[in-house]
Amino acid sequence: MTTRQTAAADRTSPPVSLRGITWNHPRGYAPLEALSDLDRHGTHRYGPATGSLVWERQPLEGFESTPLSELADRYDLLVIDHPHLADAVEARALLPLDGLVDAAELDRWRAGTAGASFDSYRHQDRQWAVPLDAATQVAAVHPDGPPAQALRTWNDVLAHAVRHGVTLCLGGPHAFLTFTSIALAHGATPGGPTTYLPRAQALSALDLLARLHRHCDRTTAAGNPITVLDSVAAGASPAVCPLVYGYVTYSREPRLLFRDAPRGPEGLIGSVLGGTGVAVSARRAHPEAAATHVRRLMSPSVQQDLVPRTGGQPSSRAAWASDQVNDDWGGFYRDTVRTLDAAWVRPRRPGWVTFQDTASQLVREGLAGEQPAETIADHVDALYSRFLPPTPGEPQP
């Protein structure tokens, strides 16, 4: 159905009540709930959408790991993580947005998106979600911590850790994602036909991570990005977390400074793309009505004004480049956009989420047990071969 046809249908359809699911942090829910609240109070400058929409929340761990097939029965709109796409498509949980939104409109959204956020929701030549939020792993530093030039490279970070300690983020999938990002900074291309990473870069990354682990706060390292950032901001952990998903809300009180991720020996930035997309359930009765909310969430006025103003982290490149937005949020966007543009997009392959969660546990256990880098790499590669065997004719990520 085209945009014009949808609009005509909306004028004649009875009111509908929609439900959405997002994640339980202001970055994840504040803009969405603010817009729904404006809807309840009448007309406003962000434009109308079809039907009422109530958002519910789930913990960050649920967002990272709960299969979308478990949520699509109950929610019309789902805020999702792109690695879940392949499993969700296989379970027929989502409707492709290119069947609900005009191609020209999708092209405009893609052209205006920061980094690879838009393309991360593409799978099997269909667009299954659009980027509501853009994020990647960056460095977070307490205001009393070292200046940016002191942490430009991973060697700089290691030297600082030996003298002052360091904070790591290794809970949930993040031990594996940190390992991947350090390998990317060392020139690796993940996702080979038989091994997850080239051996040399995998061992370099694991060796560096093990050395940092010896100088980290072990209790804090077991947390997710939110608990890690809380600890650094409060001064309860070492002042530097060299790699953690950026949260713009911490650019205000309690304040942190966000910077590009450290570079490897050849000057490469290594980071794994995060962020969130908004998708439409294939199992609910009003997909066209849900799509009107998607259009509004991707509109310039919402992405460039409402989302950043309420503490969201927009996917709009214009918002990331805005002097006003950067002034409001301590330069967060300007100081990390190079990392966002360089970030690696995880494969959208069935089994990926289980693989990254299990691999992260292997990396954590290996670091805690001071296992040799070769042993940890062997375990990750064995898991990779079991969970993600190459598909004939499939392009490697």
N, C-alpha and C positions, 0 to 999 in steps of 0.2 A: 504494500500500500504506500502510495506517495505521500509526501507532506501535505499536499492540497487535499487529497482524498481523506487523510486522517483528520484534518481540520474540519472538513465537512461532516464526517461521521461524528466527531466530538460534539458538534452543535445539536445533533439530534439524539444522541445517546443519553440514557438516564445517568445520573451521577454514580460514580463507582468509588469504592473505598479500597485503597491499595495499602500494602504493607511492604516495608523495606527492612533489610538487615545490614548494619554497618558494624564498626568495631569501637570498643569502649575507650576511646581517647578523644579529647577535644578536637584534635586534627581530623579524626574520623567521623565525628558526629556533629560538631558544633555548626558547620555551615548548612548541613542537611536539615537539622532541626530548626535552625533559624529561618530557613526558607519555608518549611512547613508551618511554622508559627506565623509568618507573614501571611501565608495563604488563609489561615483561620481568621485573620483580622481584616480580610478584604483585599481590594486591589492594591498593587504596589508596583514599583518600577522594574521588577524583574520579570514581569509578564505572567500570564496564566498558564496552567497545565490542567489536564483532564483528571478530575476526581481528587478526593482527599488522599493524602499520603502520610502514614505514621511510620516513623523509623524506630526500630528496636536495635539493641546493641549486643555484641558478643565480645568476650575477652580477646586480646591480641593473639593469644595462643589458639583460640578457635578460628580466628581469621586466617592464621598461618597454616592450620592443619585440618580443619573440619571439611569433609568433602562437600562440594556444592550440591551434589545429588541429595544430600540430607536436608538442605535448606530450600531447594527449589519448589518443594511441595507446599511450603508455608509462606513464601515471600515472593512478591511480584518483581521487586528490584533487589539486586544483590550487589553489595560492594565486595569485590573479589581481588585475589592475588593472581597474577597471570600464570604462574606455574600450575595452577589448578585446572587450566582450560582443557587440556587433553582429556583428563579423566571426566570432566563435566560434559564435554561434547560426546564422549563415548557413552555416557549414561543418559544422553538426550535430556539434559537438565536445563539448557539455555537455548534461546532463540538467537540466530544470527542477526545482528543489528542491520546488516546490509539488506535485509528483507523488510525492515521497518522504517529505515531512514534513507532519504535520497542519496545517491552516490555523490552528487555534487556537494552535499552538506558534509558527508563523511570526509571528502577530500579537503574541504576547508578546515575541518577540525584537525586533520592530520597535519596540514601545513602550519597550523598555529600551535602545535604541541612541542613542548620542550623535550629534548633528548629522544630516545626511542620509545617513549611511553605509549604512543598510539599503536605502533607496530607490535608491541609486546602482547597485545590482545588479538592478534591475528593468528589463525590456525586453520590449516587445510583450505587456504584461499578464501576464508570467510572472516568477517569482523564480528567477534563475539562479545566484545565490550569496548568501551571507550574510556580514556584515562580521566578520572575525576581528580586525581592527585598524582604528583610526581615526586619521587624520592629515590635516593641511592645512599650507599655507605660513604660517609665523609668523616673527617676528624672533628672531634668535639673537645674543647679546651676550656677549663675554668678561667675566668678573667685574671686570676693571679698566676696562671701558668705561663709557659714560655712563649715568646713571640713566634709568629708564623714561620719565619726563616729558620728557626731552630728545629722545625719538624717537617722540613720539605721532603725528605726521603725516608725510606724505611731504615736506613743506617742511622739517620739522625734520631729516629724514634727509639731504636735500640740503645743508642748511647744515652739518651735521656732516661730510658727505663733503668739502666744499670745504676745511674746516679740517684734517681728520684722515684722510681717505681712507675707503673703504668696501669691503666684500667683497660680490661678487655671485655668484649661482649661475646659470650660463648654459649648462652642458653639456647634451648630450642634448636632451630636450624642454623644458628649464627656461628657456631664453631666451624662448620663446613663452609659457610659463606665467607667467613674471614679467611680461611685457608685458600679458597678459590680466588679471592680478590688479591691476596698477596702473590699468588702464582700468576695472575693476570699482569700485575705490575712487573713481574719478572719475564714477561713475554709469552706466557702460555696461551694456548687456545684450548679451552675445555671441550670435552665431549668427543673424544676420538673414537674410532671404531672398536678398539679393544681395551683401552685404558681411559680413565677419566681425564687425566692430565699427562702431558709429556713428562717422562721420568725426571729429567734434570730440574725442571721448574717446580715439580711437585716436591722434590726433596729440599730444594732451596727454600720454598715456602714453609714447609713443615719444620725445618731447622730454625728458621727465623721465629716462627710462632712458638716453638718450644723454648727458645731463649727469652722471648718476651714473657712467656707464661711463668718462668722462674721469678720474675720481678713484678707479678701482678697481684692484685687483691683477689684471692681465690673466691671469696664469698660473693663479691659483686659480680665477678666474671660469670657466675652461674645464672645470671638474670637475663631478661629480655632487654631490648633497647630502652624501654621506658624506665625500668628499674635502674639500669646502668646510668642513664642520663640524670635521673633523680639523685643518685649517689654522688656523681661528679659535681653536679650543681650545688649540692649541699656541703661540699668539701669533705665528705665522708670517705672518699676514695682518692687515689692519686689524680692529679689535675688534668691528665691527658688520657683521652680514649682515642687511639689513632684511627679506629674504624668502627663506625656504628651508624645505623640508619638515622639520617638527619630528621629532626623534629623542630620545625620553625618556632613552636611555642616556647622552647627553651631559650630563644633569643631575647626574651623578656625575663622578668623576675620569676624564679631564680635564674639568673642569666648565665648562658654559655656562649662561647665564640665558636662558630662553625667554619671550617676551612676545607679546601680540597683534600682528598685522600692523599696519603704519602705516595711518592713516586719510587719506581724501581731503579735498578742500576743504569738503565738506558733512558730514563726519564719518563717512562710510561706510568699513567695513573691506572690503578686496578680497583674496580668497584663492581658490585653486582646490583643491577637495577631492581628497585622495589616499587613503591607506589601502589595505588589502588585504581581499579576500574569499576564502572557500573554496568551491570548486565541485566537482561530481562529473562525471567523464568519462562521455560517452555511449558510449564505445568499449571499455569494460572490462567484465569479466564479473560484478562483484559490486557494483553500485550501492547495493543496500540495506545491505550491510555498510559501505560508505563513508559512507552517511548516518548510521549510528550514531556515527561519529567526528565528523561535523558537529554532531550534537546535543550531544555531550559538550563540544566546543570552545565552543559557545554557552551552556553551562550557567553559572549564577551562580557556582558555586565555581571554575570554570576562569577565567572572564572577570574576576572580582573578586579572585581570590587568585593562582592559578598564573601567569596571564599577566603581571600587573604585577610579581609577585615575581621572575620570571625575566628581566625586562627587556623584555617585550613591551609593546605599546601598545594596551590593550583597546578594544573598541568599546562596552563597557558604560557607559552614563551614570552608573550607580551608582559604578563605579570612578573615573571622572573627578571625581566629587563627593566621593569618600572622603577624609576628613582623614588617615587612615593612609597611603593611597596617595600623597597629595600630600606628606606629611611624609617619606616614604621617597624621593621623587624631586624634592625641591627646589621643590615647588609647580608643577611643569611643567603639570599638567592644569588646575589652577585658574587659572593665568596665561594660558592660551591657549584656553580653552573658548569664549569669545565669538567668536573667529575661526573655530573649528570650526563653530559653529552658523550663522555667516554665509556659510560657504564655498559657492562655486558648483560645481555638479555638471556635469562635461563631458558632452556628448551621447553617447549610445550609438548611433552610426551607422556603417555600413560605411565604411571608409576613414579614420576619424577618426585612428587611430594614425599612419598614413602622413602624413596632413595635418599633425598637430602636430609630428612629427619634421622634416618638410621646412620647415614654416613657421619652426621654431626656427632652422634653419640660415640661412634668409633674414634673420631678425632679427639673428643673430650677425654675419653678413657685413655687414649694413647698419650695425651699430654699429661694427665694426672699420674699415669703409671710410668712416665718417662721412657716410653717405648722408643726404639730407634725410628727415625723417619722412614726408613725402608719398610718396617713392619706396618706402620700406619698406612703408608701408600699402598702396600699389598692388600690390606684389608679393604680399603676404599675401592680399589680396582676390582677385587673379587665381588664386592657388592654391586658395583656398576655393571659387571658382566651378567650378574644374575637378574637384576631388576630392569636394566635398560639395554637388552641386546639390540644391536643395530638392525634396522629394518631394511631389506633389500630395496634399493632405489631411493631411499629417503635421504635428503641432504643432511649432512651432519651439522649440528649447531655450532 
